[in-house]
Amino acid sequence: MEAPARLVALSRWAADRLVADPGAAAALADLDVAIDPAGAIDVDHLARCYEREMLRLAARDLGGIDDLTATTRAISTAAAALWEAALRLAGAPELAVIGMGKLGAGELNYASDVDVVLVAADPAGAEPAARRAAALVRHSVPVDLALRPGGGGGVLLRTVAGYVAHWERWAAPWERQALLKARPVAGDPALGAAWAEAAERALWDRPFGADDIRAIRAMKRRAEAEVARRGTSDRDLKRGLGGIRDIELAVQLLQLVHGRDDPALR
């Protein structure tokens, strides 16, 4: 019982979860065995499996077994498995889940939203099941679907051809930037692979020009102005000057400008 004792001592969240779920301590007996949600039979069972897996990962993290990179990758893997199980429970046919942002990059932390877009062979037919699956996942983690074309007001599902049409005609530069981290994480493998191939072409088939760079910089200025309005510029490690977003933006602009000619930068 060393792992549960360490969690209780170091994390109030973990202590609360262990008290609320009497079976969780036994599930932590072997920290090398992932708690797979594939056999979940309903939403409560699914959420319990995911929560126990988060406890297992926290125990490995706090016990010094896994470093930061391994921990964020494992949390991302757990979120992908959660989506896979939710799709099965919802009976979602011919649908692929595309991880965006931290999920797509394998960088989720314990408090991250799960950013995804959805692709389907038959959007109208798959939408009810897709909404059920998203609701199942939301029972465990926050889900953000706003990176889809049109944002929160856009259609929930598109075909691969629908995404391609949007990228070719209407996509803003930030949408191409967002594709840098995108990857299929759950659902129909062939559909996910087709989307990924189309996204690669959208990213690299045409140059990322001066107007695109200006648009990204203008978006960055708006974000900085909002941080300044809140009075947190000097302590916002994520969005403040010289923060995480600044570093990420600098790297991504280099990728977008030069990755077309140098695949090693992609």
C-alpha positions as CSV (number, residue, x, y, z in Angstrom):
1,M,0.0,0.0,0.0
2,E,3.0,2.3,-0.4
3,A,1.6,4.1,-3.5
4,P,-1.8,5.0,-1.9
5,A,-0.1,6.2,1.2
6,R,2.3,8.5,-0.8
7,L,-0.7,9.9,-2.8
8,V,-2.6,10.7,0.3
9,A,0.4,12.5,1.8
10,L,1.2,14.5,-1.3
11,S,-2.1,15.2,-3.1
12,R,-5.4,16.3,-1.6
13,W,-7.1,15.5,-4.9
14,A,-5.8,11.9,-4.8
15,A,-6.7,11.5,-1.1
16,D,-10.3,12.6,-1.9
17,R,-10.5,10.2,-4.8
18,L,-9.2,7.3,-2.8
19,V,-11.8,7.9,-0.1
20,A,-14.6,8.2,-2.6
21,D,-13.5,5.0,-4.5
22,P,-12.7,2.2,-2.0
23,G,-11.5,0.0,-4.9
24,A,-8.9,2.4,-6.1
25,A,-6.2,1.5,-3.6
26,A,-6.3,-2.2,-4.7
27,A,-6.1,-1.0,-8.3
28,L,-2.8,0.7,-7.5
29,A,-1.2,-2.6,-6.4
30,D,0.8,-2.8,-9.6
31,L,1.8,0.6,-11.0
32,D,3.2,-1.0,-14.2
33,V,-0.3,-2.2,-15.3
34,A,-2.4,0.4,-17.0
35,I,-6.1,0.5,-16.1
36,D,-7.8,0.0,-19.5
37,P,-11.3,1.4,-19.9
38,A,-12.1,-0.8,-22.9
39,G,-14.3,-3.1,-20.9
40,A,-16.4,-0.3,-19.3
41,I,-20.1,-1.1,-19.4
42,D,-21.6,2.4,-18.7
43,V,-20.6,6.0,-18.0
44,D,-19.9,5.5,-14.3
45,H,-17.7,2.5,-15.0
46,L,-15.9,4.4,-17.7
47,A,-15.3,7.4,-15.4
48,R,-14.1,5.2,-12.6
49,C,-11.5,3.4,-14.9
50,Y,-10.2,6.8,-16.1
51,E,-9.9,8.2,-12.6
52,R,-8.1,5.1,-11.4
53,E,-5.7,5.4,-14.3
54,M,-5.0,9.1,-13.3
55,L,-4.3,7.9,-9.8
56,R,-1.9,5.3,-11.1
57,L,-0.1,7.9,-13.2
58,A,0.0,10.3,-10.3
59,A,1.6,7.6,-8.2
60,R,4.2,6.9,-10.8
61,D,4.8,10.7,-11.2
62,L,5.1,11.5,-7.5
63,G,7.1,8.3,-6.8
64,G,9.8,9.4,-9.3
65,I,9.1,6.5,-11.6
66,D,8.2,8.7,-14.6
67,D,9.6,12.0,-15.6
68,L,7.5,14.9,-17.0
69,T,7.7,13.8,-20.6
70,A,6.6,10.2,-19.8
71,T,3.8,11.5,-17.5
72,T,2.3,13.8,-20.1
73,R,2.5,11.2,-22.8
74,A,0.8,8.6,-20.5
75,I,-2.0,11.1,-19.6
76,S,-2.5,11.7,-23.4
77,T,-2.6,8.0,-24.0
78,A,-5.2,7.6,-21.3
79,A,-7.4,10.3,-22.8
80,A,-7.2,8.6,-26.2
81,A,-8.2,5.3,-24.6
82,L,-11.1,7.1,-22.9
83,W,-12.3,8.4,-26.3
84,E,-12.0,4.9,-27.8
85,A,-14.1,3.4,-25.1
86,A,-16.7,6.2,-25.3
87,L,-17.0,5.6,-29.1
88,R,-17.7,1.9,-28.4
89,L,-20.3,2.6,-25.7
90,A,-22.0,5.2,-27.9
91,G,-22.0,2.9,-31.0
92,A,-20.3,5.6,-33.1
93,P,-19.9,4.2,-36.7
94,E,-17.1,5.2,-39.1
95,L,-15.9,8.1,-37.0
96,A,-12.4,9.2,-36.1
97,V,-11.3,11.5,-33.3
98,I,-8.4,13.9,-34.1
99,G,-6.4,15.1,-31.1
100,M,-5.5,18.8,-31.3
101,G,-3.2,20.9,-29.1
102,K,-1.8,19.1,-26.1
103,L,-3.6,15.9,-26.8
104,G,-2.3,15.7,-30.4
105,A,1.2,16.5,-29.2
106,G,1.1,14.0,-26.3
107,E,1.5,16.8,-23.8
108,L,-1.7,16.7,-21.7
109,N,-1.3,17.5,-18.0
110,Y,-3.7,16.5,-15.2
111,A,-5.8,19.7,-15.6
112,S,-5.8,20.0,-19.4
113,D,-8.9,20.3,-21.5
114,V,-9.0,17.6,-24.2
115,D,-9.2,19.4,-27.6
116,V,-10.5,17.3,-30.5
117,V,-12.1,17.6,-33.9
118,L,-14.3,14.8,-35.4
119,V,-14.4,13.4,-38.8
120,A,-17.0,10.9,-40.2
121,A,-17.8,9.1,-43.4
122,D,-21.5,10.1,-42.9
123,P,-21.7,13.2,-40.7
124,A,-25.4,13.3,-40.5
125,G,-25.8,9.7,-39.6
126,A,-22.9,9.7,-37.1
127,E,-23.8,12.9,-35.3
128,P,-26.1,11.5,-32.6
129,A,-23.5,8.8,-31.6
130,A,-20.7,11.4,-31.7
131,R,-22.6,13.6,-29.3
132,R,-23.2,10.6,-27.0
133,A,-19.5,9.8,-27.1
134,A,-18.5,13.4,-26.3
135,A,-21.0,13.4,-23.4
136,L,-19.4,10.2,-22.0
137,V,-15.9,11.7,-22.2
138,R,-17.1,14.9,-20.6
139,H,-18.1,12.9,-17.6
140,S,-14.4,12.5,-16.9
141,V,-12.6,15.4,-18.5
142,P,-13.4,18.8,-20.1
143,V,-13.8,18.5,-23.8
144,D,-13.2,21.3,-26.3
145,L,-14.6,20.9,-29.8
146,A,-14.2,24.6,-30.8
147,L,-11.1,24.1,-33.0
148,R,-13.3,22.6,-35.7
149,P,-14.0,24.7,-38.8
150,G,-16.4,27.5,-37.8
151,G,-15.6,27.1,-34.1
152,G,-18.4,26.3,-31.7
153,G,-20.9,27.5,-34.2
154,G,-19.7,25.2,-37.0
155,V,-21.0,21.7,-37.8
156,L,-19.8,19.1,-35.4
157,L,-18.7,16.5,-38.0
158,R,-17.2,16.8,-41.5
159,T,-16.0,14.3,-44.0
160,V,-12.3,14.4,-45.0
161,A,-13.4,16.1,-48.2
162,G,-15.3,18.7,-46.1
163,Y,-12.2,19.5,-44.1
164,V,-10.1,19.8,-47.3
165,A,-12.6,22.2,-48.9
166,H,-12.5,24.4,-45.7
167,W,-8.7,24.4,-45.6
168,E,-8.4,25.3,-49.3
169,R,-11.0,28.1,-49.3
170,W,-11.6,29.6,-45.8
171,A,-9.0,28.5,-43.2
172,A,-7.3,31.2,-41.3
173,P,-3.5,31.0,-40.7
174,W,-4.0,29.9,-37.1
175,E,-5.9,26.9,-38.4
176,R,-2.9,25.8,-40.4
177,Q,-0.8,26.4,-37.3
178,A,-3.1,24.2,-35.2
179,L,-2.6,21.3,-37.6
180,L,1.1,21.1,-36.5
181,K,0.0,19.1,-33.4
182,A,-3.0,17.3,-34.9
183,R,-3.1,13.5,-35.0
184,P,-5.7,10.8,-35.0
185,V,-6.1,9.4,-31.5
186,A,-9.2,7.1,-31.6
187,G,-11.9,5.7,-33.8
188,D,-11.7,4.4,-37.4
189,P,-8.0,4.0,-38.2
190,A,-8.5,4.3,-42.0
191,L,-10.6,7.4,-41.7
192,G,-8.1,8.9,-39.2
193,A,-5.2,8.2,-41.5
194,A,-7.0,9.7,-44.5
195,W,-7.6,12.9,-42.5
196,A,-4.0,13.0,-41.4
197,E,-2.7,12.7,-45.0
198,A,-5.1,15.5,-46.1
199,A,-3.9,17.7,-43.2
200,E,-0.3,17.1,-44.2
201,R,-1.0,18.4,-47.6
202,A,-2.9,21.4,-46.2
203,L,0.1,22.3,-44.1
204,W,2.9,21.9,-46.5
205,D,1.7,22.1,-50.1
206,R,1.7,25.9,-50.1
207,P,4.1,28.4,-48.5
208,F,3.3,30.2,-45.2
209,G,3.7,33.7,-46.4
210,A,4.1,37.2,-45.0
211,D,0.4,37.8,-44.8
212,D,0.0,34.6,-42.8
213,I,2.7,35.7,-40.4
214,R,1.1,39.1,-39.9
215,A,-2.2,37.4,-39.1
216,I,-0.6,35.2,-36.5
217,R,1.2,38.2,-35.0
218,A,-2.0,40.2,-34.9
219,M,-3.7,37.4,-33.0
220,K,-0.8,37.3,-30.6
221,R,-1.1,41.0,-29.9
222,R,-4.8,40.6,-29.1
223,A,-4.0,37.8,-26.7
224,E,-1.3,40.0,-25.0
225,A,-3.7,42.9,-24.7
226,E,-6.2,40.7,-23.0
227,V,-3.5,39.5,-20.5
228,A,-2.6,43.1,-19.9
229,R,-6.2,44.1,-19.3
230,R,-6.4,41.5,-16.6
231,G,-3.2,42.9,-15.0
232,T,-1.4,39.5,-15.1
233,S,1.3,40.2,-17.7
234,D,4.1,39.9,-15.2
235,R,3.0,36.6,-13.7
236,D,1.1,34.7,-16.4
237,L,3.6,32.0,-17.2
238,K,1.5,30.7,-20.1
239,R,0.3,33.9,-21.9
240,G,2.5,36.7,-20.5
241,L,5.5,38.1,-22.4
242,G,8.3,35.5,-22.7
243,G,5.9,32.8,-21.5
244,I,5.1,29.3,-22.8
245,R,2.9,30.6,-25.6
246,D,5.7,33.0,-26.8
247,I,8.2,30.1,-27.0
248,E,5.7,27.8,-28.7
249,L,4.8,30.5,-31.2
250,A,8.4,31.2,-32.1
251,V,9.0,27.5,-32.8
252,Q,5.8,27.0,-34.7
253,L,6.4,30.0,-37.0
254,L,9.8,28.5,-37.9
255,Q,8.2,25.2,-38.6
256,L,5.5,26.8,-40.8
257,V,7.9,29.0,-42.7
258,H,10.7,26.5,-43.3
259,G,9.1,23.1,-42.8
260,R,7.8,23.0,-46.3
261,D,11.4,22.8,-47.6
262,D,12.9,21.0,-44.7
263,P,10.8,17.9,-43.5
264,A,13.1,17.6,-40.5
265,L,11.5,20.7,-39.0
266,R,7.9,19.3,-39.2
